[in-house]
Amino acid sequence: MRKLFKKGERVRSKVDGKVMEVLKYLKSNIVEVRWFDLQSKEVRKNKIKEDKLSKAA
């Protein structure tokens, strides 16, 4: 299993452009991420496929 991202690294979603933080790898290409939702002012978590993410600048 080749991991593209490390725990705590900032990544950008290719779908909507949100900057997220990597929490952990769940399977070979599924990553658990968290981000801050500005509308509801709370931290959200989600599981996203690794190929939908890129490194944030």
N, C-alpha and C positions, 0 to 999 in steps of 0.2 A: 504494500500500500504506500503510494507516494503522496505525501501531504504537501500541498502548496502553501499553506498558511500555518503559522504558529499560534499558540494560545496567547490572547491579548493583543494580537495584531489588528490594525485597522484595515478594513476592506470596503470596497464600494460595490454596490449592487448594479449589475448591468441592466436590470429591468427598470428600476425607478431612480437610480442614482443616489440612494441613501448611503451614508457612511455608517458602518457597523463595526462591532468588535467581536472577534472570534472567541467563543467560550470553550468549545471542545468539538472533537470529531465524534460522530455517533457511529457511522459506518464508513465504508471505503471512500465514498464521495459525498456524504451528507454532513454538513457543518451546522452546529448550533450557534446562532449569533444573537447579539442584543444591540438595541439602539434606543435613543431617546425620542419619544413621540412628542412633537411640539404642540399639537392640538390638545391632547389629553394631559400633557405634562407628566408622563410616567415612562418608566423603562419597559420596553417590550422585548420578548424573546421569540425566536422563530427558528425553524429548521429549513435550510436552503441547500440545494445542490451546489457542489463546489464549482461547477462550470458556469454558474450564474454570477460568480463573484470575480472581482479583479482587485489588485493591490491599490490602496488609496494613496494618492500623492501627498 
